[in-house]
Amino acid sequence: MATVLIDGNSLTLEAIVEVARNYYEVDLTPMAIEKINKTRGLVDHFVESEKIVYGITTGFGKFSDVAISKDETAELQRNLIISHACGVGKPLEEEIVRGIMLLRANALAKGHSGIRLSTIKTLIEMLNKRVHPIIPEKGSLGASGDLTPLSHMVLVMIGEGEALYNGKKMTGKEAMEAAGIPTIQLTSKEGLALINGTQVMTAIGALTIYDCKQLLKLADIAAALTVEAQRGIVDAYDWKLHHVRPHLGQQQTAKNLLSLLQGSTYTTRQGEIRVQDAYTLRCIPQIHGASRDAFAYVESKVNIEINAATDNPLIFPDEEEVISGGNFHGQPMALPFDFLGIAIAELANVSERRIERLVNPQLSGLPAFLTAKGGLHSGFMIVQYAAAALVSENKVLAHPASVDSIPSSANQEDHVSMGTIAARKAREIYHNTVNVLAVELMAAAQGIDFYKDFTLGKGTREAYELIRKNISTLQEDRVMYVDINKSAELITSHQIVEAVEKHVELY
């Protein structure tokens, strides 16, 4: 089994995916171990000398002015975890939980949190032996970090809470015993160090942005198929147009479309059938390109956050200094994740309008609802309803979470980010958009089937053939959700993108 080494500085998005989905193992670098031990030594010194340091020898939040004796530090940390574990809702998916565990371990490996090496190793061992804490999806304000969901993670470390092990739900204590991992007793600073961070929102957002990079390519493929089914005009993708408005995403989308449609006889030139197409065909580079640029921005922020110290207070051992600050605040990720949701939703918006053009005979020149025997058969009539419903749901979900804030902890924590809500919404928008694009793939392939004696493009041909290998042409009405699920699976498994990229380079 391959191993990902963590040091708090060099974790990549791709490594997160390997650990979260492919069960790569995790270990600390020697340099990380040295930093962890050095910082921990300073914490022990503060406790012994009873120096006033937030979260080490004081209470939390509004109780930050309450002094805690060194004899009470272990009880303080345990009380923190059990009082903060109050999440509600469905459990987070396994891959997200694994991402959370990895990101928290990586943040601690940075060496500014003051946690014991043995405690970090317990978290890593749980990850490697697949002890997955059950973490409810709701309950985080996104400042101070993801306190509530991360507390559910720590419950299992101390033999409390619930976990999944070998696919079975059991108590945290049972899961740790079954995996042969000793539970821990938290000591000074450790409870706070384990839960004070943005790792829940970041794990959700990181996996979503990774998936969106493939989704963009798929959206271009689906759009190109629709262009062919509509006998679209390719002049709108001419490089000269996009050279004089040099947004990178727009340029990359235009290049993708021209590559996908290379050699197609379905496409037309301006004036051949029409002078210009509707916006949903003509402006694909501008619309998809804007989302492409948005995704690049979000990814740049994720790449910073996955290697950030988001605890409070932070310890700087070389200076023997402890500083209370606000690195736990999720605003730097809340805004990007809201932007991510909006950018994904726009891919669905324009896709659904292209679906409408395909099923509407007044717009497409094709049989109504893409069925040869309309009336007896409904064809793609209600499939478009499903896409429209998903798009409308996305519009509600795309409302920014980060514009809301509600004071907490008796107004000590008087501004919060709602970043975890933003990340969760973006992920739901992603899932909805996959299904909208799945419908577009089906509808475009169906439209293409009504034409004879034409040649598909170099890239679109590969996509069309894979679709038809899995989903037959609709000759008469059948249960369509089965086809939608098959089409969605071709998207999420990356089969279509991989098949196309064997013949065409895509950005």
Secondary structure, DSSP 8 states (H G I E B T S, - for coil): --EEEE-SS---HHHHHHHHHH--EEEE-HHHHHHHHHHHHHHHHHHHHT---TTTTB-SGGGTTSB--GGGHHHHHHHHHHHH---EEEE--HHHHHHHHHHHHHHHHTS-S---HHHHHHHHHHHHTTEEE--EEE---SSSSSHHHHHHHHHHHTT-SEEEETTEEEEHHHHHHHHT-------TTHHHHHHSSSHHHHHHHHHHHHHHHHHHHHHHHHHHHHHHHTT-BGGGG-HHHHHSS--HHHHHHHHHHHHHTTT-SS-B-TTTS-S---HHHHTHHHHHHHHHHHHHHHHHHHHHHTT----SSEEETTTTEEE---TT--HHHHHHHHHHHHHHHHHHHHHHHHHHHHH-HHHHSS-GGG-TTBTTB-TTHHHHHHHHHHHHHHHHHTS-STT----BTTTTB-----HHHHHHHHHHHHHHHHHHHHHHHHHHHHHHTT--S----TTHHHHHHHHHHHS---SS---HHHHHHHHHHHHHTTHHHHHHHTTS---
